[in-house]
């Protein structure tokens, strides 16, 4: 009887006066690698229209919307073109987003919220990784 119950995924639990069948504990399936990383809740909201000042002299204006899980959506512009935020997120005090520019470049921005409540980080062109700059905002978050 035990072997048939065990094969059916059940184990026997003996009580003082009765025997009851309970589901056997099943091994949890492994989570996909992408889901194994626990995301930190966003600690600030990056929504709004603000300037991103780059060390290469460019000033990018972004217009961001952030949803409740920290995902970013929006647009960007500067004197050399306009772009769309392809992907982005705020995780804890970190921020990252990619802008697909109208002239073909794909700018990757990675940064964090400082103790002064301003954002700063680095950016590079995904199509030409040697094209890099640092960036910061004057707006506080």
N, C-alpha and C positions, 0 to 999 in steps of 0.2 A: 504494500500500500504506500509506503514512504517513497519508493522509487517512482511510482506513477504520479504522486502528488508533486514530488520534486521536479519531475519532467514537465509538469503542467505549470510550473512557476509558483508552486505553493509550498509552504513549510508548515509543520505542525507546531502549535503552541499549546503546551499542556498546562491546564489550570488545576486548581484544587479539586474541582468536581467535573470539569468538562474539557474536551479537546476541541479546539477551533482551528479552522484553516485561515491563514493570513497570507497575503501576497508576499512572495519572496522579494527581498530587496534586489532591485535590478541595477546593474552598473549604468551610470549615466553616460550617454554617448559623448564623445569628445566634441567640444565646441570647435567650429572652424577657427583657424588661426586669426582671422580678422576680428572675430568676436571674443577672443581670449583676452584682449587688452581692455581693461576696464577704463571707461571714459570718465574723466573728472567733470563734474558739473561746472558749467560756465560761471565764473565769479564776476563777470561784468557783461554789459550789453554793448556790442559794437555797432548797433544800429545808428543810422543817421548819415548826414552829409558832412564830410570833413576832409582836410588836406593831409596828404602824406608827403613829407619833405624828404627828398632823396639826396644822398651825398654827391651824386653825379649832376646835380643842379636841377633835375626835374621835380616839379611839384604835381603830384597826382591827386585829383579830387575823386574820392570814392563816395558812393551813395549806397549804403549797406542796409540790409534788413536781416535780423537774426531771429530764428525761431526758438521755441522753448528748449530744444535739445542742443542749441549752440550752432546749428548750421547757418552759414552765411550765404546770402544771395544779393546780387546787385550789379552795379555798373561802375565804371571808372573812366576818367578822361584826363588828358593833359594836352599841352600845345601840339604834340605830335600824333595824337589819335584818340580814339575812344575804344572802350573794351567792355567785356562782360565777365562777371565773376563766374567762372566755371564751377568751382568748388571752393568751399571754405568752411572753417569751423573755429569756434572758441571753445577751448577745453581748459578748465581751471583758469589760470592767468595767461595761458598761451593763446595765440591767434595765428592762423595760417589761411591763406587763400591764393588762388591762381586766377590771373586775369588773362583772358584771350584778347589780345589787342587787334584792332582792325588791320594793321599792317603786317600781321603774321607772327609777331613775337608772343610768347606765353610767359608772363611774369609771375614768378612764385615768390610770395611774401611770407616770411616766417618771423614772428616776434613774440613779445610778451608785455604784460602790463607791469610797469615799474612802480616803485614805492611812491612816486610822484603822481600816480594814476594816469600817466601818459604811456602810449604804445611806442615801442621801438624794436628794430630788428634788422634783418638782412633781406635782400631781394636779388634774384638772378633770373636771367632769361633761360627757360627750359630748353629752348632751341640752340642757345649759345651760352652754356654755363659759365664761361669766362667773363661774361658781361654781368658784373655784380655791383651792388651798392648797398650802403646802410640806409636806414630810414627811421623817421620818428614822426609823431604827431604833436601838435601843441595843445590840442583839445584833451581834456581830462575825461576819464571814464569812471 
